[in-house]
Amino acid sequence: MCKTEKFITLLEKFIALCAVRLSDDVMSRLDEMRKEEDSPLQKAIYDSYFENFKMAIKQNRPCCQDTGMLQFYIKAGTEFPFLDITQNVITEAVRRATVSVPLRPNAVNYFDEKNSGDNTGERTPWIDWEIIPKSKDMELTLYFSGAGCSLPGQAKVFKPSDGLDAVISFVLDAVCGAGVNACPPLLVGVGLGHNIENAASLSKKAVLRLLGTKHPHLKGAELEKRILDALNNLGMGAQGLRGKNAVMGVHLESSARHTATRACAVNVSCYVLRRGIINLKSNLSFETPTFKDVTL
């Protein structure tokens, strides 16, 4: 098998893994939340969640029927030997995985209003690049972005004088507006920056962070905790019914802002947070830090 074909096959299998099985940190957090609930109805909902996860693995089928839009976030070493073919490899892997997993075809051309049938199309699958100088490795994060949760994000630019309280209110309104349509408990990603596109990109990358991690700045971590507590005090639980935990976590990513702007964006993921990371070496050996004890 040539190395290009090996690369395609590896990513096709990784796509299948992420569609069928939730990463270890997500499963662990959901199990913690199940144990925290004392409502019989909440316990029944969580039990159904875990039964679904079990059956997905047993039958080797996606754990949610909406396999969303496939989004790839890449940290690419400038010396990674397959850098120039990576985009084509990803596209072909998605095309094949649509059949082999199978994935629901979701990519619709804006103007022809036609579904491509294989989850590829104009700028699709979406690839976000970050270049790492003098590295021979590549870190690839795959995220299945579903229509009921992370696709309907929100963003707004405030005046600096509005302060963080206005930003917090915006985040709470955005999450509450998503409500049951986003299938709680949710993971909330918040991006703070200088304009809408900058904040929106950061909010999605916040969703991709491992559960249990914190913003590196003390005030950022405190803001995450403040929003988390406010959302979990709503009295909303799994599927929007009465419960203790509306959200799995709140992750915030930030950048420097302009003196005259304060931008904020919000993305949320449903409890079926299908996010996986694969670290590739120059010889295509790999590690899957989000999944233990798996083979591809």
C-alpha positions as CSV (number, residue, x, y, z in Angstrom):
1,M,0.0,0.0,0.0
2,C,1.4,3.4,-1.0
3,K,1.7,6.0,1.7
4,T,-1.0,8.2,0.3
5,E,-3.4,5.3,0.4
6,K,-2.3,4.4,3.9
7,F,-2.9,8.0,5.0
8,I,-6.5,8.0,3.5
9,T,-7.3,4.6,5.0
10,L,-6.1,5.8,8.4
11,L,-8.2,8.9,8.4
12,E,-11.2,7.0,7.1
13,K,-10.9,4.7,10.1
14,F,-10.4,7.6,12.5
15,I,-13.6,9.3,11.2
16,A,-15.4,6.1,11.9
17,L,-14.1,5.9,15.4
18,C,-15.1,9.4,16.2
19,A,-18.6,8.9,14.7
20,V,-19.3,5.7,16.7
21,R,-17.5,6.3,20.0
22,L,-17.3,9.3,22.3
23,S,-13.9,10.3,23.6
24,D,-12.8,9.1,27.0
25,D,-13.1,12.6,28.7
26,V,-16.6,13.1,27.5
27,M,-17.7,9.6,28.6
28,S,-16.1,10.2,32.0
29,R,-17.8,13.6,32.4
30,L,-21.3,12.2,31.4
31,D,-20.9,9.4,33.9
32,E,-20.0,11.9,36.7
33,M,-23.1,13.9,35.8
34,R,-25.3,10.8,35.8
35,K,-24.2,10.0,39.3
36,E,-24.9,13.6,40.5
37,E,-28.6,13.4,39.4
38,D,-31.1,12.2,42.0
39,S,-34.3,12.6,39.8
40,P,-35.6,9.2,38.6
41,L,-36.4,10.8,35.2
42,Q,-32.9,12.3,34.9
43,K,-31.4,8.9,35.8
44,A,-33.6,7.2,33.1
45,I,-32.5,9.7,30.5
46,Y,-28.8,9.2,31.3
47,D,-29.3,5.4,31.3
48,S,-30.8,5.7,27.8
49,Y,-27.8,7.8,26.7
50,F,-25.4,5.1,27.8
51,E,-27.4,2.3,26.4
52,N,-27.3,4.2,23.0
53,F,-23.5,4.5,23.3
54,K,-23.2,0.8,24.1
55,M,-25.3,-0.2,21.1
56,A,-23.4,2.1,18.8
57,I,-20.2,0.4,19.6
58,K,-21.7,-3.1,19.5
59,Q,-23.3,-2.5,16.1
60,N,-20.5,-0.2,14.8
61,R,-22.9,2.6,13.9
62,P,-22.8,6.3,14.5
63,C,-24.0,7.2,18.0
64,C,-26.2,10.0,16.6
65,Q,-28.0,10.0,13.3
66,D,-27.0,13.6,12.5
67,T,-23.3,13.2,11.7
68,G,-23.2,16.9,11.0
69,M,-20.6,18.8,9.0
70,L,-17.1,17.4,9.4
71,Q,-14.6,20.0,10.5
72,F,-10.9,19.4,10.8
73,Y,-8.6,21.6,13.0
74,I,-5.0,20.9,12.1
75,K,-1.7,21.9,13.8
76,A,0.7,21.1,11.0
77,G,4.4,21.0,11.2
78,T,6.2,22.8,8.3
79,E,8.3,19.6,7.9
80,F,5.4,17.1,7.9
81,P,6.2,15.2,4.7
82,F,2.5,14.9,3.6
83,L,1.5,18.5,4.2
84,D,0.9,19.2,0.5
85,I,-1.5,16.3,0.0
86,T,-3.3,16.5,3.4
87,Q,-6.3,18.4,2.2
88,N,-6.9,16.0,-0.7
89,V,-6.4,13.0,1.7
90,I,-9.0,14.4,4.1
91,T,-11.5,15.0,1.4
92,E,-11.1,11.5,0.0
93,A,-11.3,10.0,3.5
94,V,-14.6,11.8,4.2
95,R,-15.9,10.6,0.8
96,R,-15.1,7.0,1.6
97,A,-16.3,7.2,5.2
98,T,-19.7,8.5,4.1
99,V,-20.2,5.1,2.6
100,S,-18.3,2.8,4.9
101,V,-19.4,4.2,8.4
102,P,-22.0,5.2,7.1
103,L,-22.3,9.0,7.6
104,R,-25.5,10.9,6.7
105,P,-24.8,13.1,3.7
106,N,-25.3,16.7,4.9
107,A,-23.3,18.9,2.5
108,V,-25.7,21.0,0.3
109,N,-24.5,23.5,-2.2
110,Y,-25.8,27.0,-1.4
111,F,-27.0,28.0,-4.8
112,D,-27.8,24.8,-6.6
113,E,-29.5,23.4,-3.5
114,K,-28.2,20.0,-4.2
115,N,-26.7,17.5,-1.7
116,S,-23.4,16.2,-2.9
117,G,-24.2,12.8,-1.4
118,D,-20.7,12.3,0.1
119,N,-20.2,15.1,2.6
120,T,-17.8,17.0,0.3
121,G,-18.4,20.2,-1.6
122,E,-17.4,23.8,-1.8
123,R,-14.8,24.4,1.0
124,T,-16.2,21.2,2.6
125,P,-15.0,19.4,4.7
126,W,-13.9,22.5,6.5
127,I,-10.2,22.6,7.4
128,D,-8.7,25.1,9.8
129,W,-4.9,25.3,9.6
130,E,-2.3,26.3,12.3
131,I,1.3,26.1,11.2
132,I,4.0,24.8,13.6
133,P,7.5,25.8,12.5
134,K,10.3,23.2,12.4
135,S,8.0,20.3,13.3
136,K,7.7,17.0,11.5
137,D,4.4,16.1,13.2
138,M,0.7,16.9,12.7
139,E,-2.1,17.1,15.2
140,L,-5.5,16.6,13.7
141,T,-8.7,17.3,15.6
142,L,-12.0,16.1,14.0
143,Y,-15.3,17.5,15.1
144,F,-18.8,16.5,13.9
145,S,-20.7,19.8,14.0
146,G,-24.4,19.1,14.3
147,A,-27.3,21.2,13.1
148,G,-29.2,21.4,16.4
149,C,-26.2,22.5,18.5
150,S,-22.9,23.9,17.3
151,L,-24.0,25.1,13.8
152,P,-26.4,27.8,15.1
153,G,-23.8,29.8,17.0
154,Q,-24.1,33.5,17.9
155,A,-21.7,36.4,17.9
156,K,-21.9,40.1,18.9
157,V,-19.5,43.0,19.2
158,F,-19.9,45.2,22.3
159,K,-18.5,48.6,23.3
160,P,-15.6,48.2,25.8
161,S,-17.7,50.3,28.2
162,D,-20.4,47.6,28.2
163,G,-18.0,45.5,30.3
164,L,-17.9,41.8,31.0
165,D,-21.4,41.7,32.6
166,A,-22.9,42.4,29.1
167,V,-20.8,39.6,27.6
168,I,-21.9,37.2,30.3
169,S,-25.6,38.1,29.8
170,F,-25.1,37.5,26.0
171,V,-23.6,34.1,26.7
172,L,-26.4,33.1,29.0
173,D,-29.1,34.3,26.5
174,A,-27.4,32.4,23.7
175,V,-27.2,29.1,25.6
176,C,-30.7,29.4,26.9
177,G,-32.0,30.3,23.4
178,A,-30.4,27.0,22.1
179,G,-32.2,25.2,24.9
180,V,-33.6,21.8,24.4
181,N,-33.0,21.9,20.6
182,A,-29.3,21.5,21.4
183,C,-29.8,18.3,23.5
184,P,-28.5,19.1,27.0
185,P,-26.2,18.7,28.8
186,L,-24.2,21.0,26.7
187,L,-20.5,22.0,26.3
188,V,-20.4,25.8,25.9
189,G,-17.5,27.4,24.0
190,V,-17.0,31.1,24.4
191,G,-14.7,33.2,22.2
192,L,-13.5,36.6,23.3
193,G,-11.7,38.8,20.8
194,H,-11.7,41.9,18.6
195,N,-14.3,41.1,15.9
196,I,-16.9,38.6,15.0
197,E,-14.9,36.2,12.9
198,N,-12.0,36.1,15.4
199,A,-14.4,35.5,18.3
200,A,-16.4,32.9,16.4
201,S,-13.2,30.9,15.5
202,L,-12.1,31.0,19.1
203,S,-15.5,29.8,20.4
204,K,-15.3,26.7,18.2
205,K,-11.8,26.0,19.3
206,A,-13.0,26.3,22.9
207,V,-15.5,23.5,22.3
208,L,-12.6,21.3,21.1
209,R,-10.7,21.6,24.3
210,L,-10.5,18.5,26.6
211,L,-13.1,18.5,29.4
212,G,-11.6,19.5,32.7
213,T,-9.1,22.0,31.2
214,K,-9.2,25.7,32.2
215,H,-8.4,29.0,30.7
216,P,-4.7,29.7,31.4
217,H,-5.4,33.2,32.9
218,L,-6.8,33.2,36.4
219,K,-9.5,35.7,35.5
220,G,-10.4,33.6,32.4
221,A,-10.8,30.5,34.5
222,E,-12.9,32.4,37.1
223,L,-15.2,33.6,34.3
224,E,-15.6,30.0,33.0
225,K,-16.6,29.0,36.5
226,R,-19.0,31.9,36.9
227,I,-20.8,31.1,33.7
228,L,-20.9,27.4,34.5
229,D,-22.5,28.0,37.9
230,A,-25.0,30.4,36.4
231,L,-26.1,27.9,33.8
232,N,-26.2,24.9,36.1
233,N,-28.3,27.0,38.6
234,L,-31.1,27.2,35.9
235,G,-32.5,23.9,37.2
236,M,-32.3,22.4,33.7
237,G,-30.9,18.9,33.1
238,A,-30.6,16.3,30.4
239,Q,-33.0,17.0,27.5
240,G,-34.1,20.3,29.1
241,L,-36.1,18.6,31.8
242,R,-35.6,19.4,35.5
243,G,-32.2,18.5,36.7
244,K,-28.9,19.6,38.2
245,N,-26.6,20.0,35.2
246,A,-27.5,22.0,32.1
247,V,-23.9,22.0,30.9
248,M,-20.9,19.6,31.0
249,G,-18.5,22.6,31.0
250,V,-17.8,26.1,29.9
251,H,-14.6,26.7,27.9
252,L,-13.3,30.1,27.1
253,E,-10.7,31.1,24.5
254,S,-9.5,34.7,24.1
255,S,-7.2,37.0,22.2
256,A,-6.2,40.6,22.5
257,R,-9.0,43.0,21.5
258,H,-9.0,46.4,19.9
259,T,-9.2,49.4,22.2
260,A,-12.7,50.2,20.8
261,T,-14.3,46.7,20.6
262,R,-15.2,43.8,22.8
263,A,-16.3,40.8,20.7
264,C,-18.0,37.6,21.9
265,A,-19.1,34.5,20.2
266,V,-20.8,31.3,21.6
267,N,-20.9,27.8,20.2
268,V,-22.4,24.9,22.0
269,S,-22.1,21.1,21.6
270,C,-24.8,18.6,22.6
271,Y,-24.0,15.8,25.0
272,V,-23.0,13.7,22.0
273,L,-19.7,15.6,21.7
274,R,-18.0,13.8,18.8
275,R,-14.5,15.2,18.9
276,G,-11.3,13.2,18.5
277,I,-7.6,13.9,18.2
278,I,-5.0,12.0,16.3
279,N,-1.3,12.8,16.4
280,L,0.6,11.8,13.3
281,K,4.4,11.3,12.9
282,S,6.3,11.7,9.7
283,N,6.1,8.0,9.1
284,L,2.3,7.9,9.7
285,S,2.7,6.2,13.0
286,F,0.1,7.8,15.3
287,E,-1.4,8.2,18.8
288,T,-5.0,8.8,19.7
289,P,-4.9,10.7,23.0
290,T,-8.7,11.1,23.3
291,F,-9.2,7.3,23.0
292,K,-7.5,4.6,25.0
293,D,-7.3,1.0,24.1
294,V,-8.5,1.4,20.5
295,T,-7.0,0.2,17.2
296,L,-7.4,1.7,13.7
